[in-house]
Amino acid sequence: MCGSLRPCRLGGATAHASTPNEIATVIFRGATPEPPRARALRPSAPCIDNCNGWAKIAVVHRAWSFAFVCAVCNCQSRATSYGGGEGGEAGAASEDTTNSGSGGSATGMGSTDGSEAGSGGDGGDTSGSGGSSSSGGSSSSGGSSSSGGSGGSAGQTGVVGGALRFTPAKLLLDPSESSEVRLRVDAEDGFEGELQVVLSGAAGTLVPEPESFALSADSPSQTVQIVADGDAASGRYTLEATAMAADGGDALSASLEVTISGRPGELDVTLGEGSGYFDFQPEGPCNAESVVMLDDGRFVVVGQALTSKLMLARFREDGAPDTNFGSDGVFIQPEVDAVRTSPALLKDGSLLIAFDRGSIALAKIRDDGSMDDSWGEAGILATDLRAANHVAFALDAEERILLGGGYYDETTNIYQPVLRRLLPDGSLDESFAGDGTLELRLDLFMGSSSSSDNVEDLAVEANGNIVAVGGTYQPSNGVDGYQQYVYRAQSNGQPDSSFGSQGARLVKFGTNEFGNYESAFSVAVQQGSSNERMIVTGGYFRQNADTPYLLSLIRHQVNGELDATFLASGKGALDVPDNTEDFPGRFLLQPDDGILTHVASYFGTEFVVLRFTAAGVLDTGFDRDGIAATLPGRAWGIAQSGRRAIVVGSAQPAPDASQKARVARYWVR
C-alpha cells in the first residue's frame, strides 16, 4: 500500500483518490483479496450477514485505513488504521433504514511506538450499540499500548426511515363538527423505546384530543378526535404530527389535511387560489359543457376547444391540472367536431363521451387521456341518430349504453324520437325492443302526427326501466302548441303501459298561442319503494313570443298521475330573477330527495345554482333563498360528489378577450 496520490493497486484492482484523505472504492467479487501489508484486515466472513456478495474496500490515504463493506446488504465489517490515528469509520446504516441494527466496530492500531491505542469507531445511524474498541497496537520494536481505545458512541434510537401516517389522510368537517382519525407509526422490523408525538398547526381552528401522546412497539397507533371550531372560516387547514425518540434521533412527521365547509350555496374557496373558481383556455376559444367527478376529488371537464373540437381536461382536487392525463392535463381531438357533450365514467376508469356532430357519436377516452382505438373506428362510434338541444345519454347497471335521439322520416315529414340500447362493446342490443331501437310513438298517443318531437334527457330506474323526457309539437287549428312529455319503457324495450297509454304522459302549462313553446329538459327519479317512485322533470315554457321563458317542475307518481302533494298540483313554474331564459340544467337528486340544478341559458349572464326541497319549493337553507347567483358567465353542466358540486360553463373575462372555459365549485349541503 502506498501513501502517495498515485493510483494504488490492491489485489489486481485499482483505487483512485485525488486528495490525501479522499475515500477510494475498490470492488472485488466473492471473497476479499488480501492487500499488501494488510493480512490483519481480512474479515472473519465476506459479509456480516453472510450474503457472499461483492466486497468494497474504502481506502483513506495518508491514514491508511481500510473498511470492508458488503455491496449487497451494505453492512460493514472491520476497519483498521495503520500508522496511528483514530480507528476506522463507523458502521454504515443498513440500506433498509427501517431496520434497527448495531453500529459498526472499528480497530484502531496505536502509534508506532505502542504508547497509545486508537479509539473505537462510532455506532451506525440505526439504533444500536456503539462500536467496540481495540486493544493497543504493537510497534515494530515490540512496544505495547498503554491502554485500549474507548468504545464508539451509540447509534441513534428511533425508527430511521419509518413512516408516520394519518388514516384517513383527509377530512371534511362543518364548523363545530368532529371526526376521528388514526395516527400510526409503521416499521417493518419494529422499533425499541418510545416515540413522543405532538400535534400542532391550525391553532384556534382545529382542536386535537389528545394533543400529545407516546407510541411504542406494543402500542404503535393512537385514535385522535379532531374538532373544528364553531366559528372557523371555510378553507383548507393542515394539522402536523411530529414524533421524536426520547433520546433524540431523526423525527418522523405526518400531515392531516382538513377542509372546513362553507354554507350551502357558497363558493368553495379551496378551489382557484381562494376564489372558488378558475378559467382555462388550452387552445383557442373554449367552452365547458359537462363535468365528471372522480372518487378521489379529481374531476374531468368536457367541452370544446378551437371553437368546436372535442376537449377533455382533468384537474386535481385543488384545481391544478392533472399532468398524468393527456398532454399536461388536456386532451383535444382536433379532427372531431363535438357539441352538446354528455360524459359517463366506466368501471375501468375510462370515459365514454356522447356528443353531437350532426348525428350522435360516442368517443371512448382511456384513463391516461388517450383515445381507445379499439372502440368503434379510431376511438369514435358513429350512429344515425340526431340529437335535440341535448344529447340524451345514460348507462344502466350493466354498463349498457342508452341513447335518446331521432331520425327524420321524409315520407311522413315526421321527426321520429327513439330510444336505442347498445351493449358495452358498442354493438346493438337486440334484446331491447327486438332490434335495439324503440320508437316513441307519441303521435299514436295523441292521435296526430308531430314534425318536431325530441328526446332531451334519460334516467334509469333501479329496476332497469327507462324514463325519457322531451317536448312534442301539437298545433291546433294552425296555432302553435307544444307540450312536455314523460315516457317510460320497460327494461326489455317495450312501452310501460302501467305508466300511461303507450307509456307516455303529457303536461301543458300554457295554452295554444302564437309563440307558445315548452319542453322537458331534465329528469330525476326519486327511487323509494316500487309504489313510491316519483319522476321529477324540469323544463321550461313561455306563453307567447312576448313573455319570458319560465323554469317548470313536474312530478309524476309511479302510475303516471301527477303528484298533488308536489307544488300543490303536481306542477309549477319559477321566474328566476334577472334571467329571460330559465332553462334548467341537469337534475341532481339529493339525499333528502331535493333537487340541485342550475340555469342553463343561451343569454345567461351569471352562474345561477338552485336547490329545491323534495316538495318542489326553493330550499331556503341554500344561500338563504334557494338561489345562488355568484359569477359572471353561462353555466352548462353540473356534477356533484358529497357536499360539493362543480358547475362548468364559459366566460369572457374582458370585452376584447376570447371565450374561456370556467369551473366553479359550490358547497351544497
HELIX and SHEET records of a PDB file:
HELIX    1   1 ARG A   39  LEU A   41  5                                   3    
HELIX    2   2 LEU A  442  MET A  446  1                                   5    
HELIX    3   3 SER A  501  GLY A  503  5                                   3    
SHEET    1   A 2 CYS A   8  LEU A  10  0                                        
SHEET    2   A 2 ALA A  13  ALA A  15 -1                                        
SHEET    1   B 5 ILE A  23  PHE A  28  0                                        
SHEET    2   B 5 ALA A  55  VAL A  60 -1                                        
SHEET    3   B 5 SER A  65  CYS A  70 -1                                        
SHEET    4   B 5 GLN A  76  SER A  81 -1                                        
SHEET    5   B 5 THR A 107  GLY A 108  1                                        
SHEET    1   C 4 ALA A 163  THR A 167  0                                        
SHEET    2   C 4 SER A 178  ASP A 186 -1                                        
SHEET    3   C 4 SER A 221  ALA A 228 -1                                        
SHEET    4   C 4 LEU A 206  GLU A 209 -1                                        
SHEET    1   D 5 LYS A 170  LEU A 173  0                                        
SHEET    2   D 5 LEU A 252  ILE A 260  1                                        
SHEET    3   D 5 GLY A 235  ALA A 245 -1                                        
SHEET    4   D 5 GLU A 194  SER A 200 -1                                        
SHEET    5   D 5 SER A 212  SER A 216 -1                                        
SHEET    1   E 4 TYR A 277  PHE A 280  0                                        
SHEET    2   E 4 LYS A 660  TRP A 667 -1                                        
SHEET    3   E 4 ARG A 644  ALA A 651 -1                                        
SHEET    4   E 4 ARG A 634  SER A 641 -1                                        
SHEET    1   F 4 ASN A 287  MET A 293  0                                        
SHEET    2   F 4 PHE A 299  ALA A 305 -1                                        
SHEET    3   F 4 LYS A 309  PHE A 315 -1                                        
SHEET    4   F 4 VAL A 330  ASP A 337 -1                                        
SHEET    1   G 4 VAL A 339  LEU A 345  0                                        
SHEET    2   G 4 LEU A 351  ASP A 356 -1                                        
SHEET    3   G 4 ILE A 360  ILE A 365 -1                                        
SHEET    4   G 4 ILE A 380  ALA A 382 -1                                        
SHEET    1   H 4 ALA A 392  LEU A 395  0                                        
SHEET    2   H 4 ILE A 401  ASP A 409 -1                                        
SHEET    3   H 4 ILE A 414  LEU A 422 -1                                        
SHEET    4   H 4 THR A 437  GLU A 439 -1                                        
SHEET    1   I 4 ASP A 457  VAL A 460  0                                        
SHEET    2   I 4 ILE A 466  TYR A 473 -1                                        
SHEET    3   I 4 TYR A 482  ALA A 489 -1                                        
SHEET    4   I 4 ALA A 504  VAL A 507 -1                                        
SHEET    1   J 4 TYR A 517  GLN A 526  0                                        
SHEET    2   J 4 MET A 534  ARG A 542 -1                                        
SHEET    3   J 4 LEU A 550  HIS A 556 -1                                        
SHEET    4   J 4 LYS A 571  LEU A 574 -1                                        
SHEET    1   K 4 LEU A 588  LEU A 589  0                                        
SHEET    2   K 4 ILE A 595  HIS A 598 -1                                        
SHEET    3   K 4 GLU A 606  PHE A 612 -1                                        
SHEET    4   K 4 ILE A 627  PRO A 632 -1                                        
END                                                                             
